[in-house]
Amino acid sequence: MVLLFLSSTEKFHVSVQDCDDDTRYNPENKSDDCPKGQIPDGKGGCKPDPCLNKDLRHQKVAANVQNLINQRIHNILNAPGTRMDIYEFGIQDMEANGTGDINLDRYNLDINKLPDGYSPQQLFEEIRQNFNNLVTGGDYPWEKTQFMPYDIQDSNSWNSSNPLGSAMDFRTPFDTATVICTEYDYNGMYWTFTTATSWDHWGHPVSGHRQFGLEDNGDGSYSFVVRGADRLHTVFDFGANEVLPWVVPAKGSDFAFDLADRTWKNLMEAIENFVKSKKGADVKPFDKNRNDYARRDEYNKDDCK
């Protein structure tokens, strides 16, 4: 079972009741300026924001998208001579279908200057529609990943101007994890994948949401951002996460989180090269050596509302 939606690293146990987004960046007090994903620590430095991605951690699938998902029906053999219709997909809600700590992460690729002749929306769409060439997985052969549509219907919708409802697979040599595009905003330049079960797969190893998008920094530069909020799906996934580091030779002692950290870092590096290949683009090199892109917190459904 390969866990693609989690991300690496240090483990924190905190409990917080609320966080104000306005505290994340204070342009009036330069000594307290912190990068996105961190807040002032009161000592002139920065610390991880305990309410990072609070919109994703509490996000529910919109009714119109759930209706699209419910329209996907599969007819299966129930017993000799009888058949039954079942939903093809089921959303894995973090609260109802999650186990253990919550993973919170944010990966930024800073684009100082767009390619010549490109609007930000055009670059965003090119990244989305070339996503299958940009997703490669982790660093080891057993971590290599293919991104592909679930079936021909999803291929057509994903490659259209409106990918909402598209079911997509992250396929590795050992597992296939399905996600559904539950948000898409061309003008806002982002889409969101939500983890899902499918009739022919046991389920995604984690429950939650991951957003991909191009953010306007307000000074003529942009950042391509990958950010997520998710938890291990079942007790089985929780156990595999603890045991596999002793079985599979790889860096780190936390299989799921370390694997996914490599996956998203490699994605950002691939996007960096993709954008830099275009005339006139100026991209800040992505730092793969940083280990603070993600963390885990003790999960409390009432935190950070």
C-alpha positions as CSV (number, residue, x, y, z in Angstrom):
1,M,0.0,0.0,0.0
2,V,1.7,3.2,-1.2
3,L,0.7,6.4,0.5
4,L,0.8,9.4,-1.9
5,F,-1.1,12.1,-0.1
6,L,0.9,12.3,3.1
7,S,4.0,14.3,3.5
8,S,7.1,14.1,5.5
9,T,8.6,15.0,8.5
10,E,8.7,16.2,12.0
11,K,5.8,15.2,14.3
12,F,4.2,17.8,16.6
13,H,1.4,17.2,19.1
14,V,-0.5,20.4,19.7
15,S,-4.1,21.4,20.3
16,V,-5.4,24.7,19.2
17,Q,-8.9,26.1,19.2
18,D,-8.7,28.8,16.5
19,C,-6.3,30.8,14.4
20,D,-6.7,34.1,12.7
21,D,-5.4,34.1,9.1
22,D,-4.4,37.7,9.5
23,T,-1.7,36.7,12.1
24,R,0.2,34.7,9.5
25,Y,1.8,37.7,7.9
26,N,2.3,41.1,9.3
27,P,3.6,43.6,6.7
28,E,3.7,46.4,9.2
29,N,6.2,44.7,11.5
30,K,9.1,43.6,9.4
31,S,10.8,41.9,12.3
32,D,7.9,39.5,12.5
33,D,7.5,38.8,8.7
34,C,7.1,35.1,8.2
35,P,6.8,33.0,5.1
36,K,3.4,31.4,4.3
37,G,2.8,28.4,6.5
38,Q,4.5,30.0,9.5
39,I,3.6,32.6,12.1
40,P,5.7,34.9,14.4
41,D,7.0,33.0,17.5
42,G,7.2,36.2,19.6
43,K,10.9,36.1,19.8
44,G,11.7,37.7,16.5
45,G,11.6,34.4,14.6
46,C,8.9,32.2,13.0
47,K,7.2,28.9,13.9
48,P,4.9,26.5,12.1
49,D,1.3,27.7,11.8
50,P,-0.8,25.2,13.8
51,C,-3.8,26.2,11.6
52,L,-2.0,25.7,8.3
53,N,-4.5,24.7,5.5
54,K,-7.5,25.1,7.9
55,D,-9.8,25.5,4.9
56,L,-8.8,22.1,3.6
57,R,-8.9,20.3,7.0
58,H,-12.6,21.3,7.4
59,Q,-13.6,21.2,3.7
60,K,-16.7,19.2,2.6
61,V,-17.4,18.2,-1.0
62,A,-20.0,20.6,-2.5
63,A,-23.4,19.2,-3.3
64,N,-23.2,19.7,-7.0
65,V,-19.9,17.7,-7.1
66,Q,-21.3,15.0,-4.9
67,N,-24.2,14.7,-7.3
68,L,-21.7,14.2,-10.2
69,I,-20.0,11.5,-8.1
70,N,-23.3,9.8,-7.2
71,Q,-24.2,9.5,-10.9
72,R,-21.3,7.1,-11.4
73,I,-23.0,3.7,-11.0
74,H,-21.4,0.3,-11.5
75,N,-23.3,-2.9,-12.0
76,I,-21.7,-5.9,-10.4
77,L,-22.4,-9.6,-10.0
78,N,-24.1,-10.0,-6.6
79,A,-24.8,-13.7,-6.6
80,P,-25.2,-16.3,-9.3
81,G,-27.8,-15.0,-11.6
82,T,-28.3,-11.7,-9.9
83,R,-26.7,-8.3,-10.3
84,M,-26.8,-5.0,-8.3
85,D,-26.0,-1.4,-8.9
86,I,-23.4,0.3,-6.5
87,Y,-21.8,3.7,-6.4
88,E,-18.6,3.6,-8.3
89,F,-16.9,6.0,-5.9
90,G,-17.1,7.1,-2.3
91,I,-15.5,10.2,-0.8
92,Q,-13.1,9.5,2.1
93,D,-14.0,12.1,4.7
94,M,-11.1,13.0,7.0
95,E,-13.3,13.0,10.1
96,A,-15.4,9.9,9.3
97,N,-12.8,7.9,7.4
98,G,-9.5,8.9,9.0
99,T,-7.1,7.5,11.5
100,G,-4.4,9.0,13.7
101,D,-2.7,12.4,13.4
102,I,-3.4,15.0,10.7
103,N,-0.8,15.8,8.1
104,L,-0.5,19.4,7.1
105,D,1.9,20.5,4.4
106,R,2.7,23.3,1.9
107,Y,5.3,23.2,-1.0
108,N,6.0,26.5,-2.8
109,L,7.8,27.1,-6.1
110,D,8.4,30.8,-6.7
111,I,8.1,32.1,-10.2
112,N,9.7,35.5,-10.4
113,K,8.7,36.1,-14.0
114,L,6.2,34.4,-16.2
115,P,7.3,33.0,-19.6
116,D,7.1,35.5,-22.4
117,G,3.6,36.0,-23.7
118,Y,1.9,33.9,-21.0
119,S,-1.0,34.9,-18.8
120,P,-0.9,33.3,-15.3
121,Q,-4.1,31.3,-16.2
122,Q,-2.4,30.0,-19.3
123,L,0.6,28.7,-17.4
124,F,-1.7,27.2,-14.7
125,E,-3.7,25.3,-17.3
126,E,-0.5,24.0,-19.1
127,I,0.7,22.6,-15.8
128,R,-2.6,20.9,-15.1
129,Q,-2.9,19.4,-18.5
130,N,0.7,18.2,-18.4
131,F,0.3,16.8,-14.9
132,N,0.8,13.2,-16.1
133,N,4.3,14.1,-17.4
134,L,5.2,16.0,-14.2
135,V,4.2,13.4,-11.6
136,T,7.0,10.8,-11.2
137,G,6.7,9.6,-7.6
138,G,9.6,9.2,-5.1
139,D,13.2,8.4,-5.6
140,Y,13.2,4.6,-5.5
141,P,12.0,2.2,-8.2
142,W,9.1,1.0,-6.1
143,E,8.0,4.6,-5.6
144,K,7.6,5.5,-9.3
145,T,4.2,6.8,-10.0
146,Q,1.9,7.2,-13.0
147,F,-0.9,9.8,-13.0
148,M,-3.7,8.7,-15.2
149,P,-7.5,8.9,-15.7
150,Y,-9.6,6.3,-14.1
151,D,-11.4,5.6,-17.4
152,I,-12.1,7.1,-20.8
153,Q,-14.9,9.3,-19.3
154,D,-12.4,10.8,-16.9
155,S,-9.8,11.2,-19.6
156,N,-12.2,13.3,-21.6
157,S,-13.3,15.4,-18.6
158,W,-9.8,16.0,-17.2
159,N,-8.5,17.2,-20.6
160,S,-11.4,19.5,-21.1
161,S,-11.8,23.0,-19.9
162,N,-13.8,21.8,-16.8
163,P,-12.2,18.8,-15.0
164,L,-14.7,18.9,-12.1
165,G,-15.7,15.4,-11.1
166,S,-12.8,13.7,-12.9
167,A,-11.6,10.5,-11.2
168,M,-7.8,10.1,-11.5
169,D,-5.4,7.4,-10.4
170,F,-2.0,7.7,-8.9
171,R,-0.6,4.3,-9.8
172,T,2.6,2.7,-8.4
173,P,4.0,-0.8,-8.9
174,F,2.2,-1.9,-5.7
175,D,-1.0,0.1,-5.5
176,T,-3.5,2.4,-7.2
177,A,-4.9,5.3,-5.3
178,T,-7.9,7.2,-6.7
179,V,-8.7,10.8,-6.2
180,I,-11.6,13.0,-7.6
181,C,-11.3,16.6,-8.7
182,T,-13.8,18.2,-6.3
183,E,-12.8,21.9,-7.0
184,Y,-11.6,23.7,-10.0
185,D,-11.3,27.5,-10.6
186,Y,-9.8,28.7,-13.8
187,N,-9.7,32.4,-12.8
188,G,-8.6,31.5,-9.2
189,M,-6.0,29.1,-10.8
190,Y,-6.4,26.1,-8.5
191,W,-7.9,22.6,-8.4
192,T,-8.4,20.2,-5.5
193,F,-8.2,16.5,-5.4
194,T,-10.2,14.6,-2.7
195,T,-9.3,11.0,-1.9
196,A,-11.8,8.3,-2.8
197,T,-12.7,4.6,-2.7
198,S,-13.7,3.0,-6.0
199,W,-15.6,-0.2,-6.6
200,D,-12.5,-2.0,-7.8
201,H,-10.0,-0.6,-5.3
202,W,-9.9,-1.0,-1.5
203,G,-9.6,2.8,-1.0
204,H,-7.0,5.5,-1.0
205,P,-4.4,5.1,1.8
206,V,-5.3,8.5,3.2
207,S,-8.5,10.6,3.7
208,G,-8.4,14.2,2.9
209,H,-7.9,17.0,0.3
210,R,-4.9,18.3,-1.7
211,Q,-4.9,21.5,-3.6
212,F,-2.7,22.5,-6.5
213,G,-2.6,26.1,-7.8
214,L,-0.8,29.2,-8.9
215,E,-0.9,32.1,-6.4
216,D,-0.5,35.7,-7.2
217,N,2.1,37.3,-4.8
218,G,0.9,40.8,-5.6
219,D,4.3,42.0,-6.9
220,G,4.3,40.6,-10.4
221,S,5.6,37.2,-9.2
222,Y,3.7,34.0,-8.7
223,S,4.1,30.8,-6.7
224,F,2.9,27.3,-7.7
225,V,1.7,25.8,-4.5
226,V,0.9,22.2,-3.4
227,R,-0.8,21.9,0.0
228,G,-2.7,19.3,1.7
229,A,-4.6,18.2,4.9
230,D,-5.1,14.4,5.3
231,R,-5.0,11.5,7.7
232,L,-4.2,7.8,7.3
233,H,-7.4,6.0,6.1
234,T,-7.7,2.8,8.1
235,V,-6.0,1.0,11.0
236,F,-4.4,-1.2,8.3
237,D,-2.8,1.9,6.7
238,F,-1.7,3.1,10.1
239,G,0.0,-0.3,10.8
240,A,1.6,-0.4,7.4
241,N,3.0,3.1,7.9
242,E,4.7,1.9,11.1
243,V,5.9,-1.5,9.8
244,L,7.1,-0.8,6.2
245,P,10.2,1.3,7.2
246,W,11.6,-2.0,8.6
247,V,10.8,-3.9,5.4
248,V,11.4,-1.5,2.5
249,P,14.9,0.0,2.4
250,A,14.5,3.8,2.0
251,K,15.4,7.0,3.7
252,G,13.6,7.9,6.9
253,S,11.7,5.9,9.5
254,D,8.2,7.0,8.6
255,F,7.3,5.2,5.4
256,A,4.2,7.1,4.3
257,F,5.3,10.6,5.2
258,D,8.8,10.2,3.8
259,L,7.6,8.7,0.6
260,A,5.1,11.4,0.0
261,D,7.6,14.1,0.8
262,R,9.8,12.8,-1.9
263,T,6.9,12.6,-4.3
264,W,5.8,16.3,-3.9
265,K,9.4,17.5,-3.9
266,N,10.0,15.7,-7.2
267,L,6.8,17.2,-8.5
268,M,7.9,20.7,-7.7
269,E,11.3,20.1,-9.3
270,A,9.6,18.9,-12.4
271,I,7.4,21.9,-12.5
272,E,10.4,24.1,-12.0
273,N,12.1,22.6,-15.1
274,F,8.8,22.7,-17.1
275,V,8.5,26.5,-16.5
276,K,12.2,27.3,-16.9
277,S,12.1,25.6,-20.3
278,K,9.8,28.4,-21.6
279,K,11.4,31.6,-23.0
280,G,11.7,34.5,-20.6
281,A,10.7,32.6,-17.5
282,D,12.6,33.3,-14.2
283,V,12.1,30.6,-11.5
284,K,13.7,30.4,-8.1
285,P,15.2,27.0,-7.6
286,F,13.1,24.7,-5.4
287,D,15.0,23.6,-2.3
288,K,14.6,19.8,-2.0
289,N,16.9,19.7,1.0
290,R,14.4,21.4,3.3
291,N,12.6,19.2,5.8
292,D,10.0,21.6,7.1
293,Y,7.5,21.6,4.3
294,A,5.2,19.4,6.4
295,R,4.4,18.2,9.9
296,R,1.8,16.2,11.8
297,D,-0.4,17.4,14.6
298,E,-2.7,15.5,16.9
299,Y,-6.1,15.5,15.3
300,N,-9.1,17.3,16.8
301,K,-12.0,17.9,14.6
302,D,-12.9,21.2,16.4
303,D,-9.4,22.7,16.0
304,C,-8.9,25.8,13.8
305,K,-12.5,26.5,12.8
